[in-house]
Amino acid sequence: MLAVSASWGNASEKPNVVFILTDNHGAWTLGCYGNNDIRTPNIDRLADNGMLFERAMSSNPVCSPTRATYLTGLMPSQHGVHSFLDNKYMMGPEAYYALEEFETLPEILHSEGYVCGLSGKWHLGANLTPQDGFSYWATMVRGSTSNMYQDPVIIDGKVVRTPKYMTDLWTDHAVGFIEQNKDGEQPFFLYLAYNGPYCLGPMLLRKSKNRHAEYYADKLLPSFPRDTVHPWQYSNRKYHNNLVSIRRVAAEVSGVDDGVGTVMDTLEKHGLSENTIIVFAGDQGWMGGQNGFFGMGDHTRPMGAHDLMMQVPLIVSHPRKIASGKTNMMVSNTDFLPSLLDYMGLSHRIPHTRNQKLSGRSYADILRGKPIDWETAMYYEMESCRCIRTEKWKYIARRSPDGPSELYDMQADPHERFNLFGQVAVAETQNQLAKKLSLWFEKFASPEYDIWKGGRSKARRHHAPKGHPDYRLR
C-alpha cells in the first residue's frame, strides 16, 4: 500500500491521536516482534496495518524518565528526572509536577484544539491534579504496582481501590473517553498509559488471575531463556528461571493485548479508525533471562545498558496514510515528539527554546513512505552511566561508584558478551566514541541537571556515590 501525504484542512479533519504506552515491556515479548509463545493477536493486527520499528530504543531504563522523554522530547540530563519519582511527589504536601517548566505533547495538542484524556499511569508528580490540558484524568496514586487488583487509583478526583483488574480498568476509561468525544466537535488525544505488563516486583511470585492465566498454566515458554544468573544481576534474582514469574509476564502481556484490541474495535465501531493515529510503544526495555539478566538497567550493579534493556516496541498506524511495513532504522524515544508533531503538520510547534533544546530527529518521512537519510547514533543515560550506540559499536562510560566502562562490537557480538574496553586494537575507536559521547552531552545537557558536572536530579538518585545525600547502603 502506498502512503498518502498527511495534510489536514479544517479542524474536523485533524487526526485523533491514541498513544498507548506500556510499562516495563520488552519488544521481544510480542508476536509481531517474533515471539511464538505469547498470544498478542491485537497488537500483531495493529502492526500488520502500520509501521513497525524493529529497533526502537529508550534513552533510560526506568519509567518516570522515559515517560518524561516521550512527552517532552528531552533526555534525563535535560528534563531532570533521572530515576523514578518517589511516591511523596505523587500526593501529599511535597507533591509537584516534574515537567512544569517544559512544553509537553498534551499541552501542545490542547493548544491546537485537542481535547486530552489520560487513562492509566502518570508517575510524573501531582497525580491528583490534571496537568497540561488534560480534561479527562483517571490515574494511579503511585508509580509502582504491587497488586493489579487492589492498588489505589484516582477516579473523578478521588482515591479509591481499583474496582477491577487494572489493565481492564484503564481500557474501560479509554473507551469512555473515546465515546465522549466520538462526534468530532474537537479532535482528541488519548494517552492510554497501562501499568501493565509490569514485569517487575513481588507480584511475579504470584500466579496471574486474569483471563489468560489458565492458558499459560502449563506452558514452558521457551522464548524466556533459562540461563545462569549474570554476576551483575543485583535484584530480581527470585524471578530467574521461575515458571511462576515467566507465566505471569506472559499473561499480563496478553492482558494488555486485550485492551489494545478493545480500543481498536471501539474506534472502528464509531467510524474513527481512518482519522485516528495509533501509536503503541513501551516506556523502556526489559529482559527475561537473556544473557542471564532479568529486568531493566537499574536492577544491575553496575548499571546495565544492554540493548534489550533499551529496546521497546514501537508501532505507528494511520489507515490510508501510513504504509504498512517494517523499518530497521534505529530510533530513540527522544525522536517521538518531533516525529509525531511533524507527521501531524505541526512541525512549527516542536519546542525550540533555551531550556527545551531537542536532540531528537523526525522520522515522519518514513511514516509518509519517503526515503530518509538517518545516521544510527542513539544516546542513553541512567544517572552516572552514559552510553552511545552506533551501527557497529556500543560504548558505555561509567562514573563513580560502580565502573567499569565497556565497549562492544555489536555486529560481531550482538549479545554483548565480550568487553573490548582498553584493548589496544580498538583504542582509536574507543577514543572517537568517548569524544562523540562527551561532545553530545556538552551540547544538549542542562547544567542544572547534568549529573556528570555536579547537576541535580529531580528524583532520588538510584545509584549515588558514597557521601551523596541520596547514597543508600547496597
N, C-alpha and C positions, 0 to 999 in steps of 0.2 A: 504494500500500500504506500502510495506517495504521500508525503506530508504536505499540508496546505499551510501557507504562511499565516501565522496568527495575527489577526488585526481585528480590533473591536471598534464599533462605531459609538452609538449612544450607550447610556448606562445599562439598558436592558440587555445589551449584547455582551457586557463584560462577563467573563467566565467566573463561575463559582470556583472556590478552591477548598479542597478537603485534604488536609495534611495529617496523615496517620503516622504517629511516631510510637515505636515500641521501646521497651525498657530492658537493657542487658540482653541483647539479642544478636547472635552471630548470623550472618547471611547464610552460612553453610547448613543451617537447620531447615531451610525451605526447599521444597521440591523444585522450584524454578531455578535454584542455585545448585541442583544436583543431588539433593538428599532423597534417598529412596525409602527411608524408614518413617519419616514424619509426614502425616497427611496435612497438606496445605492446598487444597484444590482451589480455594477462592483467591488466595494471593497468586497462585500459579495462573489463574484466569486473568487476573489484573496484568500480570507480566506478559501474557500472550497478546494482550491488546495495548501494550505500552512499550516504553523503552526501559530495559533492564540494564543497570550499570553493574558490570561484573567486578569492578574494582573501585567501589565507593568506600572511602575511608573517613574515620573520625579523628579529629585532631587531639583528642583527650580520651582517657579510658573510663571516665565516670560521668554520672548523669547530670548534675547541675551545670558543670562547664559545657558539656556538649549541647544541652538544650539552650543555654545562653548563646552558644555559637550559631546554632540553627536560626535563632530569632534575630541576631544582630549582625552576623557575618564576621564576628571578631574572634580572635584567639583568646585563650585564658589570660595571657600577658597583656591583653588589651582591655577585656571587659572585667578582669579582676577576680573572676570566680574560678579559682584554681582547683578546687576539690568540691565534694558535695557539701551543701549548706546544712548546718546544724538545725535541728528541729526548733530551737529557740527563735530562729529567724522566720519561722513559718507563722507562728501565732504567739500572742503574748506581748509583754512590754518591749521586747527587743526586736519584734517583727519589723522587717523593712523589705522593700522591693530592690533586689540586687542590680537591676538593669535600668534604674530610674533615669540615669543621665544619657541613655542612648535611645536612638530611634530603633524600633523593633518592627518585624514584619506585620504583626497585627495592628500596630499603631499606624503604620504607613497605609495599609489597606483600609483601615477605618477612615482615615483622612481622605481616601479616594472614593468613599461612599459605600464601603462594605459593612455589613452587619457581621459582627465577630462573635463566635462562641467557642468556649473551652469545655471539653469533657475529658476528664482524666487527670493525670499527674501534672503538677505545676513545678514545684521544687525550686522556685526562684525567689521565694520570700513573700511575706504579706499575703498568705493564702486566703484569708477571709475576704479580701477586698479585690474585686475585679480590676484588672490592670489593662492599660494600653488599648482602651476602646472596646474591650470585651463587654457585651451586654448580657451574654449567657455564660454562667460560671458554675460549673459542677466539678469539684476537685477533691483532693485528698488533704488531710490535716498535715501529714508529714511527707517526707520524700521516700523513705524506705517502706517496704511491705513485709509484714510479719505473718499475715493471715489474709488470704483472699476473700474470706467470708465474715470477718469480724472487725477489721481495721476501721477506724473512724474516717468519715468523709464529710465534705461540706456541700450541702444541698440547700438552695434557697437561702444562703447566708447563715445557715445553722449547722452545728456539728451534730452528726447522728452516726449511729453504727450502720455500716453498709447493709442495706436490706437484702442483698443477694450477692451472688458471685460477682466480684468486682469487674472482671472483664465484660460480663454481660451488662452490668450497671452502666459502664461508660458507653457501650454500644447503644443502650436504650436512650441515654441522653443525647447521643449523636443523632439518632433517628428523630427524637423530639425536636431538636434544633432545626434539622433539615425540613421537617414538616411545618414548623412555624414559619419558615422562610421560603416555602416552595413556590409561592405565587409570583416571585420575581420582581417585587417592588424595589428591592435592593439586591445586588449580588451578595453572596455570603462567603465568609471564610470560617471554616470549621477546623479547629485544632483538636483532633482526637488523639489524646496522648495516653495510650494504655500504660498501666504499670505492670503489664504482663509482656512477655512470659516471666520476667523477673527470675532469671536462673541463678538465684543467689539466696543465701540465708538459711536459717533453720527449717524453713518450710520445705526445703529439699530433702529433709529427713522424714517427711510425712508423705504418704501417698496422696495423689491428686483425688479430688472428689467431683471433678467436672464430668461432662458427658463423654469425654474421650478416655477416661481412666480405665474403663473395662476393656476397651480395645487394646490398650498398651500393656495391660496387666501381665501378659505372658510373652511380650516381645523382647528380644535381646538387643535390638537397636545397635547393630554393629557400626553405624556411622559415628558413634561415640567411641573413639579409640580407647582400648584398655592398655595402659602403659604405666611404667614405673613413675612415681611422682617425681617431678623435676626438683632438684635440690633448692631452687629459688622459690618454690611454692611456699608461701608463708601461712596463708589462711585457706579455708575451703578444703582441707585435706580429707575431711569426712565424706566428701562427695565423690572423690576419685573412685572410679570403677564400681560405684554404688548403683545397683539397678533401681533402687527406690528413687534416687535422685535423678537418674537418667530418664526414667519413665515419667517422672513428674515434669521435667523440662519438656518432653515430647507432648504431654497432654496440655500443658499451658500454651505451647506454640500453636497447637491445633485449636485451642480456645480462642486465641487472637484471630486465627484464620476465620472462625465462625463469624466474628464481629465484622471483619472486612467484607465478607460475603453479604451480611445483612445491610451494611451501608451501601454497597454496590446495588443491591436489589432495591433499596429504598429510592436511590437516585433514578433507577430505571423505572420504577413504579410511577414516579411523578414526572417522567419525561425530562429529567435533568441531566442525564448521562452525557449527552453530547456537548453540553455547555458547562461541564464541570471538569476541572483539572484535579486528578487524584495523585497525590504523592504518598508513597509508602516508604518509610525509612526506619532505621534503628538509631538509638541515641549513641551507642558505642558497641564495639565488637564484644565477642565472648568466646571463650574456648571451653570445650567439653571433653578434655582428655588429650587433645593433640599435643604432641611433644612433651607430654607429662604435665601440662598446665590445665587448671580448671578455674575459670573465672576471667577477671579482667586484670589490667596492669597494676591496679592498686592492691591486688591480692598477692603480690610477689615482693620479695626482698632479694636483690634490688628491684626498683620499679620496672615493671615489664613494658616492653614496646614491641611485642610480636605482631606480625601482620594481622593475625586473626583476632588480636585484641583491638585492632583498628577497623577491620573490615565490617561494614554494615550493609544491610540490604538497602537498595535504592531503586525504586520503580516509579516512573512518571507516566501517567496515562491521560490522554485527552482525545477521545474518539474523533476521527476525521481531521485531526490537526497534527497529532504526533504519530509518526510512523512506528509500527510495532517492530521490535528487534532487540538486539543487544549491542552494547558497546564495551570494549575492553579498555577504554581510556581511564586513567586513574584520576578520580576527582575527590575532593575533600568536602566535609560539611561546611567549611568556610566558603565554598563556591555556591552553596544552595541559595542564599538570599539574593545575590546579584543575578543568578541564573533565572530564578523564578520571576523576579521583577522584570528582567529583560524580556523573557518569553511573553509576559503579560502586556508588553508595551509600556512598561513603567520604568524604563532604564533611567529616566530623569529623576526618579525617586530613590535610586540607590544612594545610600549615605556617602557623602564625601566631605566630612567635616574634620576639624583638627583632632577631635577626640574619638572619631569613628572612621579611621582610615582603613578601608577594607583591603585585605590581602588576597581575597578570593577572586576567581575569574568566572566569567559567564560561559556556561556550556549550552546556552539557549539554542545556538545554531544546530547543535546535534539533535535537539528536540524538533527543530524545523526541517530536519532531513538534509542539512547542508554540511559540507566538509568543514573541518576546523583544524587549525594548527595549534597543537596542545603539547606542551612540554610536561613530561612526568617529573614533578617536583612537589612533594607533599610534606608538610611540616606537622610535627606532633610535639606536645609538651604535657607533662604532668609534674608540676612544681619544679624540682631540681633536675628532672630528666627531660632532655630535649632530643629530637630526632629529625633527620631528613631522610626521605625515601625517594630515590630516583628510579629510573627504569632498571638499572643494573645493581645499584648499591643501596644499602641502608647503613647510615652512620648514627650511632646513639652516643650522645655526650652526657656524662653523669657528673654531678657535683656532690659535695658532702650531703648526707653522711654515708651513702651506700657504695658508689663505684660498682663495677668498673665501667669503662667505655667499651663500645662494641662496634664492629664493622663486619658486614656480611655481604657476600656476593649473592644477590637474590636470584640470579639466573642459574648459577651453579649449585646454590644451596638455598632453595626456596623455603625449607623448614627451619632455617636459621640455627643450625647446629654447630657451625664452625666459625668461631670468633676470630677474625683476622686482624683485629686491632693490634698495632705495634709491630706487625710483620714488615720486614724491610721491603719485600716485593710490592707491597701496596701502600708504601709510605706517601707517595705523591698523591694518590687518590684520596687517602685519608686526610691529608692536609687541605686538599681542594674542597672536600666536603665540609670539613671543620670551618673553613673560611666562609663557605657559602651559607652554612647554618648561622654563623655569627653575624654576617652582614644582613641576613634576612631579619633576624630579631632586632638588630640595631635600627633597621628601617621601620619596623612595624610595632615593636613593643612599646607600651606606655611606661614612662619612668615610674609612675605611681604603682604599677602592677608588675614590673619586671623583677621577678624574684631573684634572678641571677645578679642583679645590680642593687639588691637591697630593698626592692619594692615589696609591697604588701599583698596579701590575699584577702579577699572578702570572706572566704571560707577558712575554717580552721585547717592548718597545714596537716595533711595526712602523713607525710614523711617530712619531719622537721629536724634540723641538726640539733645536737645536744647544746643546751643553753638557750635555744629559741623558746619564746613563750608558749609555742604550740607543741614543744617536744613532749612525746609520750614514751614511757618505757615500752620496749617491744619484746 
